[in-house]
Every structure is written in C-alpha cells, then in structure tokens.
Amino acid sequence: MIYTDGVHLVSDCGVEDLHYFAKKIGLRREWFQDHKRHPHYDMLSPVILRRAIDKGAAVVSTRGLVKLRAIREQSIGCDTCQYCSRP
C-alpha cells in the first residue's frame, strides 16, 4: 500500500512499487529520496498530493509513517498491493 502524510510518499510493499506509483502520479525517479530507513518521495505540490490520494494513497499522520517504518523493518511487506502493483 502507498501512504502519505501530505509531504512524503512511502510504500510498505517495496521500493519498486513506490517507483511505479510515483510515476503514475507524475513524479520523476530522480526525485526519489533513497534513505536507508525511510525511502520516499517528497510531494511539494498540492496537485501531486491530490493525484496521489485520487490514485489510492492512504493519508496518515507523520507518526503513522514512523509506525509503518517500524513494521516494515520487521517484515518484508505485502505480496500484492491493491493500489500500486503492476498488472
């Protein structure tokens, strides 16, 4: 699943699904922030945020993103994303 706190775009399904989703909403691959513990895209435009939500990104708090990161560190993530998996 793809999540946003209104600023960051993250995935609990892996980086490749995050890249795929980001491309669908108009983000460039070079904008990806490849942080070891928090790989994400920054969404600096309300238009991009609206696109992400319209395409299925779940809005969570920043604290929610931190919890997701902790969960991701304990597991591999999901097998198939309802919103972002490639056909």
C-alpha positions in Angstrom: 0.0 0.0 0.0 1.1 3.6 -0.6 0.9 6.1 2.2 1.4 9.9 2.5 1.5 12.3 5.4 0.9 15.1 3.0 4.7 15.6 2.4 6.2 12.2 2.0 5.1 9.3 -0.3 6.1 5.8 1.0 5.2 2.2 0.4 5.0 -0.8 2.7 5.3 -3.0 -0.4 8.8 -2.1 -1.5 10.7 0.5 -3.5 9.7 -0.8 -6.9 6.0 -0.4 -6.2 6.7 3.0 -4.8 8.5 4.0 -8.1 5.7 2.6 -10.1 3.1 4.6 -8.2 5.2 7.7 -8.2 5.4 7.5 -12.0 1.6 7.2 -12.3 1.2 10.5 -10.4 3.9 12.4 -12.3 6.9 12.2 -10.0 10.3 11.7 -11.6 12.6 8.9 -10.5 15.4 11.4 -9.8 13.3 13.0 -7.1 13.4 9.7 -5.1 15.0 10.1 -1.6 16.9 6.9 -1.2 17.3 7.0 2.6 18.2 3.6 4.1 15.5 3.6 6.7 13.0 5.9 5.0 13.0 5.6 1.2 10.4 8.1 -0.1 9.4 10.8 -2.5 8.8 14.3 -1.3 5.5 15.8 -2.5 5.9 19.5 -2.6 2.8 20.4 -4.6 -0.9 20.2 -3.6 -1.6 19.0 -7.2 0.7 16.0 -6.7 -0.8 15.3 -3.3 -4.3 15.3 -4.8 -3.2 12.9 -7.6 -1.7 10.5 -5.0 -4.9 10.5 -3.0 -7.1 10.1 -6.1 -4.9 7.1 -7.2 -5.4 5.4 -3.8 -2.6 6.6 -1.4 -3.8 6.4 2.2 -3.4 9.6 4.2 -1.8 9.0 7.6 -0.1 11.2 10.2 3.7 11.6 10.3 3.6 9.4 13.4 1.7 6.9 11.3 4.5 6.8 8.8 7.0 6.2 11.6 4.9 3.2 12.8 4.8 1.9 9.2 8.6 2.1 9.0 8.9 0.1 12.2 6.5 -2.6 10.9 8.4 -2.7 7.6 11.7 -3.2 9.3 10.2 -6.3 11.0 8.7 -7.8 7.8 9.2 -7.9 4.1 5.9 -6.2 3.3 2.9 -7.3 1.3 2.9 -9.7 -1.6 0.4 -7.7 -3.8 -0.6 -4.1 -3.5 -4.2 -3.3 -4.2 -3.3 0.2 -5.4 0.2 0.1 -6.8 1.1 -3.4 -8.2 1.9 -3.7 -11.8 -0.6 -5.6 -13.8 
